[in-house]
Amino acid sequence: MTHPANDPGACRRVCEALLRYRRVVITSHMRPDGDSIGSSLALAWALRELGIDARVVHRDPPTPQLAEFPGTGDIEVGGAIPQGTEAVVVLECGDLARTGLSGFEGLPIINIDHHPGNTGYGDVHWFDGTAAALGEVIFDIIAELGVPLTPQMATQLFVAVVTDTGSFKYPGVSPRTFSICARLLEAGADPVSVARKLYDSHSLGRLRLQGAVLQTLEVEQHGRVALLTLTDSMLAAAGSAPDETDGLINLPLTVKAVLAAVCFKEAEDGQWRVSLRSKGDIDVGRVARGFGGGGHKNAAGCTLQGPLERVRELIVERLAPEVTAHTPPASAAPEA
């Protein structure tokens, strides 16, 4: 299955490249999300069906929710490409630095992405900006390889699509998305089980952390931009873990007047990890790329150094014109 807007030969060229090697490593960006993990594992299983030794190597482990799904125990967590690798498949990374890994020197690179800003590196690359999730692209590759979908592949690809589309809320969702999901359900993915594991399996500490983060809520731009802060001391007080923070940034977007949300998460060495989410045509991906980050139009992130007050000022300053330009007249005033 290919999309009319795509280069019709890209999928075939990627598959031809994959079949040239016997020992392949598949990796993705640091702090891998559901799309990264699901796409990596599904592709690895498909290649193994063809007799290829495919290993998934990520710099960071899956979050607790994502670790509930099949195959995550086989992911190798490390800082370098293993010895003996013949080629590396890099998924949804604008450049190799985003993997957090070393050891690419001299190895053929197959670069597969759907995020704007990919530099087109590698010996073979396929950028599909029409895909709502990389899982859609990997679905196409598996089909082109002629490998039947197993329940495990279907489940991980369904996780990839659900998580990267914000449960089908982001604008990139298309008829193609639902057509692929129908095929995944036919192959054994269970949407009820996936939803429960993703959204209804948090710890009590995570719930306490949610309350603490909401206490930091501030609004800017006449109530259209919501700001959240998350520090290490808040994590400790709630009894929560650093890997239980996914999804907190989406809470303010449930407010009708809020068009963009930003979460400032304390990191090491005086840095702040900045997550951005938005509704409609507000392009937070453009804002993140302006600070050396990346992501989608409605979901992106970057890392900034400095005092929190200054970091907040910089983000709001860049975000304000984007919000103003895409605010309907009726929403110019905040809700009571």
C-alpha positions, 0 to 999 in steps of 0.5 A, spaced: 500 500 500 502 506 497 500 513 498 499 517 491 503 523 494 509 519 495 515 517 491 512 510 488 519 507 488 521 509 495 518 503 498 521 498 493 528 501 494 528 501 501 525 493 501 531 492 496 536 495 501 533 491 507 534 485 503 541 486 501 544 485 509 544 479 513 545 482 520 541 489 521 540 493 527 534 498 527 534 504 532 530 510 533 530 517 537 532 517 544 526 516 549 523 512 544 515 513 544 510 508 542 511 510 534 518 508 535 518 502 539 512 499 535 515 501 528 522 498 530 519 491 533 514 490 527 520 491 522 524 487 526 519 481 526 518 482 519 525 481 517 526 475 521 521 472 518 525 473 511 532 470 515 535 476 517 538 477 524 534 484 526 536 487 532 532 493 535 537 497 539 535 504 543 539 508 547 533 509 552 528 503 555 520 503 554 516 507 558 512 502 563 506 503 559 509 501 552 513 495 556 506 492 557 506 490 549 509 484 546 517 484 544 519 490 548 523 485 553 527 484 546 529 491 545 537 492 547 538 498 551 545 501 549 549 507 547 553 504 541 551 500 534 553 492 536 559 489 533 558 485 527 552 489 524 552 490 516 547 496 516 543 500 520 535 502 519 534 509 523 527 510 524 524 517 525 530 521 526 532 528 523 539 526 523 543 521 527 545 525 533 537 524 535 539 516 536 544 518 542 548 512 539 555 511 536 558 507 532 555 508 525 562 510 521 562 506 515 556 502 516 550 503 510 544 507 513 537 506 511 533 512 513 526 512 514 522 518 517 515 522 516 517 528 520 519 535 517 526 537 517 529 530 516 536 532 512 535 526 507 542 523 510 543 515 509 545 511 503 537 510 502 532 514 505 524 515 505 521 521 507 513 520 507 510 526 510 503 524 508 503 518 514 500 520 520 505 515 524 511 512 522 507 505 523 503 507 517 510 507 513 512 500 516 506 497 514 507 499 507 514 496 508 512 489 511 506 489 505 512 490 500 516 485 503 511 480 502 511 478 510 504 476 513 502 480 519 502 476 525 498 478 531 504 481 535 506 485 529 499 488 528 499 490 535 505 494 535 503 497 529 496 499 532 500 502 538 504 506 533 499 509 530 494 510 536 500 514 540 503 518 534 496 520 532 494 522 539 488 517 539 486 519 532 486 527 534 491 530 530 490 533 523 495 528 519 489 522 520 487 520 514 482 515 510 489 511 509 490 511 517 483 507 518 484 503 512 491 500 515 488 500 522 482 495 520 487 491 517 491 491 523 485 489 527 483 483 522 491 481 523 490 480 531 490 487 534 486 488 540 484 496 540 480 495 547 486 491 550 491 497 547 487 502 550 487 500 557 494 498 557 496 505 554 491 509 558 488 505 564 495 502 567 498 508 571 501 508 578 498 512 584 504 516 584 502 518 577 495 520 579 498 525 584 503 527 580 498 529 575 495 534 580 501 537 582 503 539 575 496 542 574 497 546 580 503 549 576 498 551 570 499 558 568 496 561 561 498 566 556 496 570 550 489 571 553 488 564 555 490 561 549 497 558 551 497 554 557 504 553 561 506 547 565 512 545 569 515 539 572 521 538 576 525 533 580 522 535 587 515 534 584 516 527 582 519 525 588 514 528 592 508 524 588 512 518 589 512 518 581 518 515 576 521 520 571 518 515 565 511 516 568 510 523 565 507 521 558 501 525 557 501 530 562 502 536 557 495 534 553 491 536 560 490 543 558 488 542 551 481 539 554 480 546 555 476 549 549 480 556 549 487 553 550 490 552 543 497 550 545 500 547 551 507 547 553 510 543 559 517 545 561 521 538 564 527 539 569 533 535 566 540 535 567 545 540 567 540 546 568 537 544 562 529 544 560 526 539 556 520 543 552 514 539 550 509 542 545 502 540 543 497 544 539 490 544 536 488 545 528 493 549 524 498 552 530 505 549 528 509 547 534 513 543 530 516 550 527 517 553 534 521 547 536 525 546 530 527 554 531 530 551 538 534 545 534 528 540 536 523 537 532 517 533 531 510 534 528 505 540 527 501 539 533 506 535 537 514 537 538 519 538 543 526 541 544 531 542 549 533 549 552 539 551 557 538 557 562 533 559 568 526 557 567 523 564 567 528 565 561 526 559 557 519 560 558 519 567 555 523 565 549 518 559 548 512 564 549 515 569 544 516 564 539 509 561 540 505 568 540 505 569 533 503 562 531 497 562 536 495 569 534 495 568 526 491 562 527 486 564 532 479 564 530 476 571 531 470 568 536 476 565 540 480 571 541 477 572 548 478 567 554 472 563 556 470 565 563 
